[in-house]
Amino acid sequence: MAHSQIRLKILPSVRCLFDKLVQVKVEGLAPYKLVELRSKLVDDKGVVFKASALYKADETGQVDVCRAPSLGGSYTGVEPMGLLWAMAPETLHSKLKKKNVLIPTLVEIEALSGDTGELLASETNERRYMTEGMKRIPVQEGRIRGVLFIPPGKGPFPGIVDLYTFGGKLTEPRASLLANKGFVVLALAYYDFQDLPKKPKNLDLEYFEEAVTYLKKQSEVKGPGIGIISISHSGALALSMSSFLSGISATVCINGCSANTAIPLHYKDIVIPPLPVVIENVRITDSGVMDIRNALPDPTLEKNRACLIPIERASCHFLFAVSEDDHNWNSAFFAKQAAAKLKSHGKESFQVVSYPKAGHFLEVPHMPYCPSAIHAAVRSAVVFGGEPKAHSEAQLDLWERIQEFFQRHLYNKSTY
C-alpha cells in the first residue's frame, strides 16, 4: 500500500494542554500489519527523551492507541498515553526539565514499518502549559521572587502558592497548569534564583509570609484563605507555613517530610533544625546508584523532636499524597506521623492518599517517570523508586484530587 495513504493522526488536535489526553491513530495500513510507534522530545536542557511500542493493525488497517494493546517496547497493553509517560532519557539520571512555559513541549511521533523499519508517517503533538488569555507575570516584589499565573475570565479566583523541590531555581509547569483550572498561582522560588542566595545557611519563614501577603493582596485573588501545594523538601515548608502563618486554608503535601530537613528553618525567634542524616543507612544499589530511603531517622524520637514541624498548630485542611515506593525518603511513614499528630490534637481536617507502586516525583499527568536523578542535597545520583505504569496512574489520580481539594476548600466556605 502506498505510503501517501498512511496517516498518523493526533486527536482531537495536535495542540493541547500538557495534562490532556490525546488519541493517537494510524490509518491506511495493510490489514494486520505490524507498526512501531516512536515518540521523542527534547527538554530545555537538550536531553532527549524517547519511547517506542509495537502495534498490530486491525482488519481495516488501523491502529488506535486508545484501544489497541502494545505488543512490546517501552510498555505493553492498552496505554493511551504510554508514548509520553514511558519516555526515558538518553542521558542517564535525567529528570525532564521545562524552564520556559511560554513555549510548548513538542512531542514527535512516528509510525514505522514493523518489518523494515521504514518511516510511514509522522506528526508533532504541541503540549502547551498556558491556556489562551492567561497572564504570566514575573514577580520581584521586595524579597519575593517568582512568577504569578492569572487565569483568563472574570475573577476573583482562589490563590495558591506553589513550592517545588529542593534544588533552587523556579519550576513553572505545575503552577501554570493549575492556573488553567481557575486559580491564581504564585510559583515561588526560595533559593538559587536571580538574586536569592545560592547556598543559604538557613531558610527564613518570613520570606514565605511575605509571599502569602503579596498573593492575598492581588485584586484577582479571592479570600479569605489561600492554598499551598508542595512536593519533597518543600513539604516541610508548606507544613511550617500552615502551622505558623495566618490565612492558609488548604495545603497539599506531596511526598514530604514531617520534620525540617537539609537547612535550618527560622521564624522570628524560633529555629527548627534539620533532621540529622544517618549515613550508615544509605546503601548503594547493584547499578551503583545511591538509595537514601532510610537515611533520615524517626523524627518523633526524643533526640529529634526539635526538628518536627508543630503541625498541631495548623487550622487548615491537609491533603497528604504519598508514594509507598518513594526512595527519596519514607514519605508514607512521615505522612502517617503527621496525621497521627493532628488526630491526637482533635483535628480531623486531613486526608492521606497512598499510591503503592509510585516513586518520589509525583508530577502533572503524562510527565515522564523519573527513576533516578542527581539529588540537589546529596549531589550524586539517587534512585527515586516506583514503577512507570503505576507511577503514571498515580499522577493522573492525584491531579484530579488536587483540583477537587482546592475547589472544595478555597471556593466553598460551607465546608468549614
JOGI-V633894 format. One record per pair of residues at least 24 apart in sequence whose C-alpha atoms are under 10 Angstrom apart, sorted by sequence separation. I is the first residue (numbers start at 1). J is the second residue. D is the distance in whole Angstrom. If there is no record, write none. Layout:
i=<I,I>
j=<J,J>
d=<D,D>
This chain:
i=<4,5,6,32,33,34,50,51,53,83,103,104,105,145,146,147,148,158,159,160,161,162,163,164,165,166,167,168,169,170,223,224,225,226,227,228,229,230,231,232,233,235,236,237,275,318,332,359,360,361,367,368,3,31,32,33,84,103,104,145,146,147,151,157,158,159,160,161,162,163,164,166,167,168,169,186,224,225,226,227,228,229,230,231,232,235,236,240,359,360,361,366,367,2,3,30,31,32,33,83,102,103,104,146,149,150,151,156,157,158,159,160,161,162,163,164,186,223,230,231,233,234,235,241,312,358,359,360,365,366,369,1,2,29,30,31,32,34,101,102,103,148,149,151,152,155,156,157,158,159,160,161,162,163,169,233,234,240,311,312,315,358,359,365,366,1,2,29,30,31,32,33,35,37,101,102,147,148,149,151,152,154,155,156,157,168,186,233,237,275,276,310,311,312,314,357,358,359,363,364,365,367,1,8,28,29,30,31,32,33,34,53,100,101,147,149,150,151,153,155,168,169,186,208,212,233,236,275,309,312,313,326,331,357,358,359,362,363,365,366,367,27,29,30,31,32,33,52,53,149,150,151,152,168,185,208,233,274,275,308,311,312,317,318,319,320,321,322,323,324,325,326,330,356,357,358,361,362,364,365,366,26,27,29,30,31,32,51,52,148,149,151,152,167,168,184,216,273,275,276,310,311,312,316,317,318,319,320,321,322,323,324,325,326,327,328,329,355,356,357,358,359,360,362,363,364,365,28,29,30,31,51,52,150,151,152,167,205,208,209,240,273,274,275,293,295,296,297,310,312,313,315,317,318,319,320,321,322,323,324,325,326,327,328,357,358,359,362,363,364,365,27,28,29,37,50,51,53,150,151,204,208,212,213,272,273,274,275,293,294,295,296,297,312,314,316,317,318,319,320,321,322,323,324,325,326,327,328,357,358,359,362,363,364,365,27,28,29,36,50,51,52,102,149,150,151,184,203,212,213,272,273,274,292,293,294,295,296,300,311,312,313,315,316,317,318,319,320,321,322,323,324,325,326,356,357,358,361,362,364,365,26,27,28,36,38,49,50,51,52,101,149,150,205,206,209,212,261,271,272,273,292,293,294,295,298,299,312,323,324,325,326,355,356,357,358,359,363,364,365,26,27,36,37,38,50,51,52,148,149,150,184,185,205,209,212,271,272,291,292,293,294,298,322,323,324,326,355,357,358,362,363,364,25,26,27,34,36,49,50,51,148,149,183,184,208,209,259,272,290,291,292,293,300,322,323,357,358,362,25,26,49,50,51,147,148,149,183,184,206,209,272,290,291,292,293,299,322,323,355,356,24,25,26,48,49,50,147,148,183,205,206,257,259,260,298,323,355,24,25,48,49,50,136,146,147,148,205,258,259,322,354,355,23,24,25,48,49,135,145,146,147,185,258,259,321,353,23,24,25,47,48,49,134,145,146,147,184,185,186,187,257,258,265,355,22,23,25,39,40,41,47,48,129,130,145,146,185,264,355,22,23,39,40,47,129,135,144,145,146,183,185,190,265,327,328,353,354,21,38,39,46,47,49,128,129,130,131,134,144,145,163,259,327,353,37,41,43,48,49,129,130,131,134,144,145,259,260,261,39,40,42,47,49,129,130,139,143,146,161,259,260,261,328,39,40,41,47,48,128,129,130,131,132,138,139,145,146,259,260,353,38,40,45,47,128,129,130,131,135,136,137,138,139,145,258,259,260,45,46,47,129,130,131,134,136,145,161,258,259,45,46,129,145,161,257,258,259,43,44,45,143,144,160,257,258,259,43,44,45,143,159,258,8,42,43,44,45,140,161,175,328,351,6,7,8,9,41,42,43,44,140,160,174,327,328,329,6,24,42,43,44,55,159,160,327,328,329,23,24,50,52,54,158,159,326,327,328,22,23,49,50,51,52,53,54,56,158,209,326,327,21,22,24,50,52,54,55,159,203,325,326,327,21,54,202,203,204,205,206,207,325,326,20,44,159,160,201,202,203,204,205,206,324,325,43,145,156,157,158,159,201,202,203,204,205,206,323,324,325,42,43,144,156,157,158,159,200,201,202,203,204,205,323,41,42,143,144,155,156,157,158,159,199,200,201,202,203,204,256,41,42,142,143,144,146,155,156,157,158,159,160,161,162,163,164,165,166,205,244,249,250,251,252,253,254,255,256,40,41,42,144,145,154,155,156,157,158,159,160,161,162,163,164,165,166,167,243,244,248,249,250,251,252,253,254,255,256,325,40,41,143,144,148,155,156,158,159,160,161,162,163,164,165,166,204,242,243,244,248,249,250,251,252,253,254,255,349,39,40,41,142,143,158,159,160,161,162,163,164,165,166,203,240,241,242,243,245,246,247,248,249,250,251,252,253,254,255,323,38,39,40,141,142,151,158,159,160,161,162,163,164,165,166,202,203,240,242,243,244,245,246,247,248,249,250,251,252,253,254,255,38,39,40,99,101,102,141,144,150,163,164,165,202,239,240,241,242,243,244,246,38,39,99,100,101,102,150,163,164,202,238,239,240,242,243,244,255,323,37,38,39,98,99,100,101,142,162,163,202,236,237,239,242,243,256,257,322,37,38,98,99,100,101,141,236,239,240,241,242,243,255,256,257,258,321,36,37,38,97,98,99,101,102,163,239,240,242,255,256,257,35,36,37,98,101,139,163,236,239,242,255,256,257,258,259,35,36,37,97,101,162,242,255,256,257,258,322,35,36,37,161,254,255,257,258,321,34,35,36,256,257,258,259,34,35,36,239,255,256,258,259,33,34,35,255,257,258,321,33,34,35,36,254,257,258,291,321,33,34,35,36,37,253,290,319,35,36,39,41,258,289,319,26,29,35,36,37,38,39,40,41,289,290,24,26,35,37,39,235,289,290,18,25,39,292,319,17,18,161,318,319,16,17,160,290,317,15,160,227,293,317,160,161,162,163,164,226,227,228,229,230,231,290,291,292,293,15,29,160,165,225,227,231,289,290,291,292,293,318,14,289,290,291,292,293,317,14,288,289,290,291,316,26,27,288,289,290,291,26,166,233,26,166,232,232,285,252,284,285,10,24,232,239,250,251,252,253,254,255,284,317,9,250,316,8,24,8,8,22,7,255,256,6,255,254,255,18,20,254,255,18,19,20,254,14,15,16,17,18,19,254,14,15,16,17,18,19,14,15,16,17,18,8,9,10,13,14,15,16,17,18,7,8,9,10,13,14,15,16,17,6,7,8,9,10,11,16,17,263,5,6,7,8,9,10,16,262,3,4,5,6,7,8,9,261,262,3,4,2,3,232,231,232,231,232,231,231,233,254,252,251,252,19,251,252,18,19,250,251,18,250,249,250,19,250,251,18,19,250,17,249,250,249,248,17,249,229,229,227,228,227,226,227,226,227,225,226,225,226,178,224,225,177,223,222,223,225,174,175,222,224,173,174,173,174,93,165,167,167,168,166,167,166,167,165,166,167,183,178,182,181,183,178,183,174,178,182,181,183,183,160,159,158,158,160,158,159,158,157,158,157,95,96,95,96,95,96,95,96,95,94,95,93,94,95,96,93,94,95,87,89,92,93,94,95,85,86,87,88,89,92,93,94,84,85,86,87,88,89,92,93,84,85,86,87,88,92,93,83,84,85,86,87,88,81,82,84,85,86,81,83,84,85,82,93,94,93,92,93,93,87,86,85,86,85,82,85,86,82,85,84,85,79,82,85,81,75,76,74,75,51,50,49,21,19,20,21,18,19,20,18,19,18,19,18,19,19>
j=<28,29,30,56,57,58,74,75,77,107,127,128,129,169,170,171,172,182,183,184,185,186,187,188,189,190,191,192,193,194,247,248,249,250,251,252,253,254,255,256,257,259,260,261,299,342,356,383,384,385,391,392,28,56,57,58,109,128,129,170,171,172,176,182,183,184,185,186,187,188,189,191,192,193,194,211,249,250,251,252,253,254,255,256,257,260,261,265,384,385,386,391,392,28,29,56,57,58,59,109,128,129,130,172,175,176,177,182,183,184,185,186,187,188,189,190,212,249,256,257,259,260,261,267,338,384,385,386,391,392,395,28,29,56,57,58,59,61,128,129,130,175,176,178,179,182,183,184,185,186,187,188,189,190,196,260,261,267,338,339,342,385,386,392,393,29,30,57,58,59,60,61,63,65,129,130,175,176,177,179,180,182,183,184,185,196,214,261,265,303,304,338,339,340,342,385,386,387,391,392,393,395,30,37,57,58,59,60,61,62,63,82,129,130,176,178,179,180,182,184,197,198,215,237,241,262,265,304,338,341,342,355,360,386,387,388,391,392,394,395,396,57,59,60,61,62,63,82,83,179,180,181,182,198,215,238,263,304,305,338,341,342,347,348,349,350,351,352,353,354,355,356,360,386,387,388,391,392,394,395,396,57,58,60,61,62,63,82,83,179,180,182,183,198,199,215,247,304,306,307,341,342,343,347,348,349,350,351,352,353,354,355,356,357,358,359,360,386,387,388,389,390,391,393,394,395,396,60,61,62,63,83,84,182,183,184,199,237,240,241,272,305,306,307,325,327,328,329,342,344,345,347,349,350,351,352,353,354,355,356,357,358,359,360,389,390,391,394,395,396,397,60,61,62,70,83,84,86,183,184,237,241,245,246,305,306,307,308,326,327,328,329,330,345,347,349,350,351,352,353,354,355,356,357,358,359,360,361,390,391,392,395,396,397,398,61,62,63,70,84,85,86,136,183,184,185,218,237,246,247,306,307,308,326,327,328,329,330,334,345,346,347,349,350,351,352,353,354,355,356,357,358,359,360,390,391,392,395,396,398,399,61,62,63,71,73,84,85,86,87,136,184,185,240,241,244,247,296,306,307,308,327,328,329,330,333,334,347,358,359,360,361,390,391,392,393,394,398,399,400,62,63,72,73,74,86,87,88,184,185,186,220,221,241,245,248,307,308,327,328,329,330,334,358,359,360,362,391,393,394,398,399,400,62,63,64,71,73,86,87,88,185,186,220,221,245,246,296,309,327,328,329,330,337,359,360,394,395,399,63,64,87,88,89,185,186,187,221,222,244,247,310,328,329,330,331,337,360,361,393,394,63,64,65,87,88,89,186,187,222,244,245,296,298,299,337,362,394,64,65,88,89,90,176,186,187,188,245,298,299,362,394,395,64,65,66,89,90,176,186,187,188,226,299,300,362,394,65,66,67,89,90,91,176,187,188,189,226,227,228,229,299,300,307,397,65,66,68,82,83,84,90,91,172,173,188,189,228,307,398,66,67,83,84,91,173,179,188,189,190,227,229,234,309,371,372,397,398,66,83,84,91,92,94,173,174,175,176,179,189,190,208,304,372,398,83,87,89,94,95,175,176,177,180,190,191,305,306,307,86,87,89,94,96,176,177,186,190,193,208,306,307,308,375,87,88,89,95,96,176,177,178,179,180,186,187,193,194,307,308,401,87,89,94,96,177,178,179,180,184,185,186,187,188,194,307,308,309,95,96,97,179,180,181,184,186,195,211,308,309,96,97,180,196,212,308,309,310,95,96,97,195,196,212,309,310,311,96,97,98,196,212,311,62,96,97,98,99,194,215,229,382,405,61,62,63,64,96,97,98,99,195,215,229,382,383,384,62,80,98,99,100,111,215,216,383,384,385,80,81,107,109,111,215,216,383,384,385,80,81,107,108,109,110,111,112,114,216,267,384,385,80,81,83,109,111,113,114,218,262,384,385,386,81,114,262,263,264,265,266,267,385,386,81,105,220,221,262,263,264,265,266,267,385,386,105,207,218,219,220,221,263,264,265,266,267,268,385,386,387,105,106,207,219,220,221,222,263,264,265,266,267,268,386,105,106,207,208,219,220,221,222,223,263,264,265,266,267,268,320,106,107,207,208,209,211,220,221,222,223,224,225,226,227,228,229,230,231,270,309,314,315,316,317,318,319,320,321,106,107,108,210,211,220,221,222,223,224,225,226,227,228,229,230,231,232,233,309,310,314,315,316,317,318,319,320,321,322,391,107,108,210,211,215,222,223,225,226,227,228,229,230,231,232,233,271,309,310,311,315,316,317,318,319,320,321,322,416,107,108,109,210,211,226,227,228,229,230,231,232,233,234,271,308,309,310,311,313,314,315,316,317,318,319,320,321,322,323,391,107,108,109,210,211,220,227,228,229,230,231,232,233,234,235,271,272,309,311,312,313,314,315,316,317,318,319,320,321,322,323,324,108,109,110,169,171,172,211,214,220,233,234,235,272,309,310,311,312,313,314,316,109,110,170,171,172,173,221,234,235,273,309,310,311,313,314,315,326,394,109,110,111,170,171,172,173,214,234,235,274,308,309,311,314,315,328,329,394,110,111,171,172,173,174,214,309,312,313,314,315,316,328,329,330,331,394,110,111,112,171,172,173,175,176,237,313,314,316,329,330,331,110,111,112,173,176,214,238,311,314,317,330,331,332,333,334,111,112,113,173,177,238,318,331,332,333,334,398,112,113,114,238,331,332,334,335,398,112,113,114,334,335,336,337,113,114,115,318,334,335,337,338,113,114,115,335,337,338,401,114,115,116,117,335,338,339,372,402,115,116,117,118,119,335,372,401,118,119,122,124,341,372,402,110,113,119,120,121,122,123,124,125,373,374,109,111,120,122,124,320,374,375,104,111,125,378,405,104,105,248,405,406,104,105,248,378,405,104,249,316,382,406,250,251,252,253,254,316,317,318,319,320,321,380,381,382,383,106,120,251,256,316,318,322,380,381,382,383,384,409,106,381,382,383,384,385,409,107,381,382,383,384,409,120,121,382,383,384,385,121,261,328,122,262,328,329,382,350,382,383,109,123,331,338,349,350,351,352,353,354,383,416,109,350,416,109,125,110,111,125,111,359,360,111,360,360,361,125,127,361,362,126,127,128,362,123,124,125,126,127,128,363,124,125,126,127,128,129,125,126,127,128,129,120,121,122,125,126,127,128,129,130,120,121,122,123,126,127,128,129,130,120,121,122,123,124,125,130,131,377,120,121,122,123,124,125,131,377,119,120,121,122,123,124,125,377,378,120,121,120,121,360,360,361,361,362,362,363,377,398,402,402,405,173,405,406,173,174,405,406,174,406,406,407,177,408,409,177,178,409,177,409,410,410,410,180,416,402,406,405,406,406,406,409,409,410,409,410,410,411,364,410,411,364,410,410,411,413,363,364,411,413,363,364,364,365,289,361,374,375,376,375,376,376,377,376,377,379,403,399,403,403,406,402,407,399,403,407,407,410,411,406,406,406,407,410,409,410,410,410,411,411,361,367,367,368,368,369,369,370,370,370,371,370,371,372,373,371,372,373,366,368,371,372,373,374,365,366,367,368,369,372,373,374,365,366,367,368,369,370,373,374,366,367,368,369,370,374,375,366,367,368,369,370,371,365,366,368,369,370,366,368,369,370,368,380,381,381,381,382,383,388,388,388,389,389,388,391,392,389,392,392,393,389,392,395,392,388,389,388,389,368,368,368,365,364,365,366,364,365,366,365,366,366,367,367,396,399>
d=<9,8,9,5,5,10,9,9,10,9,9,4,8,10,7,9,9,8,6,6,6,6,6,8,10,9,8,5,5,10,9,9,5,7,6,6,6,6,6,4,7,9,6,10,7,10,10,9,5,9,10,8,8,9,4,8,10,7,7,9,9,8,9,6,5,5,5,5,5,6,8,9,8,6,8,8,8,8,9,8,8,8,9,6,7,9,8,9,6,6,9,10,8,9,8,10,6,5,9,8,8,8,9,9,7,9,10,9,5,6,6,6,6,6,7,9,9,10,8,9,10,9,10,10,9,9,4,7,10,7,10,8,9,10,7,6,6,10,7,7,9,9,6,9,9,9,9,6,9,8,9,7,9,8,9,8,9,9,7,10,10,7,4,7,9,7,10,7,9,5,8,7,8,10,6,7,9,9,9,6,8,10,9,9,10,9,10,7,8,10,8,9,9,10,9,8,4,7,9,9,8,8,7,10,9,9,8,6,6,9,10,8,9,7,9,9,6,6,9,9,9,9,7,9,9,8,10,7,9,6,9,10,9,5,6,8,7,9,9,8,10,9,10,8,4,8,9,9,8,6,8,8,8,8,8,9,10,9,9,9,7,5,9,9,9,8,8,7,9,7,8,9,10,8,6,8,9,8,10,5,8,8,10,8,5,8,9,8,7,9,9,6,10,10,9,8,9,9,9,9,9,7,9,10,9,6,6,6,6,6,6,6,6,8,10,8,8,10,10,9,9,9,9,10,9,6,5,8,4,8,10,6,10,8,7,10,10,8,10,7,10,10,9,6,9,10,10,10,10,9,9,8,5,4,5,5,5,5,5,5,5,7,7,6,9,6,6,7,6,7,9,8,6,6,9,8,7,10,7,7,10,7,9,10,10,7,6,8,7,8,9,7,10,6,9,7,6,6,6,6,6,6,6,6,6,5,7,9,6,4,10,6,9,10,9,6,7,8,9,8,9,8,9,8,5,9,9,9,9,9,6,5,9,10,4,8,7,8,10,10,9,10,8,9,8,8,8,8,8,9,7,7,5,5,8,7,8,9,9,8,7,8,5,9,10,10,9,10,6,8,9,6,7,8,9,9,8,9,9,5,9,6,5,6,9,9,9,8,5,7,8,8,8,9,10,9,9,9,6,10,6,7,9,9,10,8,4,10,7,5,9,7,9,7,7,8,9,8,7,6,4,7,9,8,6,9,10,8,10,7,8,8,10,7,5,9,10,9,9,5,6,6,6,9,7,9,9,10,8,10,8,6,6,8,9,6,9,9,9,6,7,6,5,9,8,4,8,8,9,10,10,10,10,9,9,9,9,8,9,9,9,8,5,9,9,5,6,6,6,10,9,9,10,9,9,10,8,6,6,6,8,4,7,8,7,5,8,9,10,6,9,9,9,7,6,8,6,6,10,10,5,7,10,8,9,9,10,7,7,10,7,6,8,9,9,5,9,10,9,9,10,9,9,9,10,10,6,10,10,9,9,7,7,9,9,6,5,9,9,9,9,10,6,9,7,6,10,8,6,9,10,10,10,10,10,10,10,10,10,7,7,10,10,9,9,8,10,9,8,8,8,10,9,10,8,8,9,10,10,10,9,6,8,8,8,9,8,9,8,10,8,9,8,8,6,7,9,10,9,9,9,5,10,9,8,9,9,9,9,10,6,10,9,9,10,9,8,10,5,6,9,10,10,10,8,9,9,8,6,10,10,9,10,9,8,9,4,7,10,10,8,10,7,10,10,10,8,8,6,5,8,9,8,8,7,9,6,9,9,8,6,9,9,9,9,9,10,6,6,8,8,9,8,10,9,6,5,9,10,8,9,8,10,9,10,9,10,10,9,6,6,10,8,10,8,7,9,9,8,10,9,8,10,7,9,6,5,10,7,9,9,9,10,10,7,9,5,8,8,8,9,9,10,9,10,9,9,9,10,6,5,8,7,9,10,10,10,8,9,10,8,5,8,7,7,9,7,9,7,8,9,5,7,10,9,9,9,10,5,6,6,6,6,9,5,8,10,9,9,8,5,7,5,5,5,5,8,9,8,9,8,9,7,7,6,6,7,8,7,6,6,6,8,8,7,8,7,8,9,4,5,5,8,10,9,9,7,9,9,8,6,8,10,10,10,9,6,5,5,7,10,9,8,9,8,8,8,9,10,10,9,9,7,9,7,8,8,8,8,5,10,7,9,9,7,5,9,9,8,6,6,6,6,6,6,7,9,8,9,9,8,5,6,6,6,6,6,8,10,6,6,8,6,9,8,9,8,5,4,5,5,5,6,6,5,10,10,6,9,8,5,5,5,5,5,5,5,9,6,5,9,8,9,7,6,5,6,6,7,8,6,7,10,10,10,10,5,10,9,9,6,6,6,6,6,6,6,7,9,10,5,7,9,9,9,8,9,7,9,9,9,8,6,10,9,10,6,7,7,7,9,9,9,9,9,8,8,8,8,9,9,8,4,9,9,9,10,9,9,8,9,6,9,10,7,7,9,10,5,7,10,6,7,8,9,7,10,9,6,9,9,10,8,7,8,4,10,8,8,7,5,9,10,7,8,6,10,9,8,10,9,9,6,5,8,10,8,10,6,7,7,7,8,10,8,7,10,9,9,7,9,9,8,8,9,10,8,5,8,9,8,8,10,10,8,10,9,7,8,9,6,10,6,6,7,8,10,8,10,8,9,8,6,9,9,8,6,5,9,10,10,9,9,5,9,9,5,10,6,6,9,9,8,7,5,7,8,9,5,5,7,7,9,10,7,4,9,9,9,8,7,9,8,5,8,8,9,6,10,8,7,10,8,9,9,10,10,9,9,10,9,10,10,9,9,9,10,9,10,10,10,8,8,10,10,10,10,10,9,10,9,10,9,10,9,8,9,9,9,9,10,10,8,10,10,9,8,9,8,10,9,10,9,10,9,9,9,9,10,9,9,10,9,9,10,10,10,10,9,10,9,10,9,8,9,7,9,10,9,9,10,9,10,10,8,6,6,8,8,10,10,6,5,6,9,9,7,10,9,6,6,8,9,10,10,9,7,10,9,8,10,10,9,9,8,9,9,10,9,9,9,10,9,9,10,9,10,10,10,10,10,9,10,10,9,8,10,8,7,9,9,9,9,9,6,9,8,10,8,9,8,8,8,10,7,8,9,8,8,5,9,9,7,6,6,5,5,8,5,5,5,4,6,9,9,10,8,6,6,6,6,9,8,6,8,7,9,8,7,9,7,7,6,6,7,8,10,10,7,10,9,6,8,6,9,7,9,7,9,8,9,10,9,10,10,10,10,6,9,9,8,8,9,8,8,10,8,9,10,9,7,10,9,10,9,9,9,10,8,8,10,7,9,10,7,9,10,8,10,6,8,7,7,7,10,9,10,9,10,10,9,7,9,9,9,7,9,7,7,10,9,9,10,8,8,9,9,10,8,10,9,10,9,6,8,10,10,9,10,8,9,8,5,6,7,9,7,10,10,9,9,8,9,9,9,10,8,9,9,10,10,9,10,8,8,9,10,8,6,9,7,8,10,8,10,7,8,9,8,8,6,7,9,8,9,8,10,8,7,6,10,9,10,5,5,9,8,9,9,7,10,8,4,7,10,5,9,6,8,9,8,6,6,6,6,7,8,10,10,9,7,4,7,9,9,10,8,6,6,10,7,9,9,10,9,10,9,6,9,8,9,9,7,7,8,8,10,9,9,8,6,10,10,9,9,10,9,9,10,10,8,10,10,8,9,6,8,8,8,5,8,8,6,8,8,8,9,9>
